[in-house]
Amino acid sequence: MNKIMLIGNLGKDPDMTYTDGGMAITKFSLAVGRRASKSKTGERSDITDWFNITAFGNLAETCNTYLKKGQKVFIEGRLQPREYTSKDGSLRTSLDVVISEMEMLTPKDRPQGSGSDYLREEDPLGDLDDHPF
């Protein structure tokens, strides 16, 4: 089973494009905080992990319309490996998160704590390798 759930804050505004077939694709980065301790000293520090998020179809359009940099969201999806060539010419692999569900935890049009919006969408494309972006 390939499933990941994250709660974090958008690192940038979503960026939406369309496939040749007209399907919406939205990408954004998500900052997820965690606490870690140094084993010898026991000192705790905050660490931020960054994730590349991709949404398709109606969910992509919703993310592009309602999400903004800094907002807190819950996302659920799957990890998708993606190979690319770096600036120095070497082949690298990135793990992207293709989301199937998204919940806005700090909606812009409502005060914080007044509820949330929950969206779910099936991944209509399957494998990201078939789509250049």
Secondary structure as UniProt FT lines:
FT   STRAND          4..10
FT   STRAND          15..18
FT   TURN            20..21
FT   STRAND          24..37
FT   TURN            39..41
FT   STRAND          44..56
FT   HELIX           57..66
FT   TURN            69..70
FT   STRAND          72..85
FT   TURN            87..88
FT   STRAND          91..104
FT   TURN            108..109
FT   TURN            112..113
FT   STRAND          117..120
FT   HELIX           128..130
//
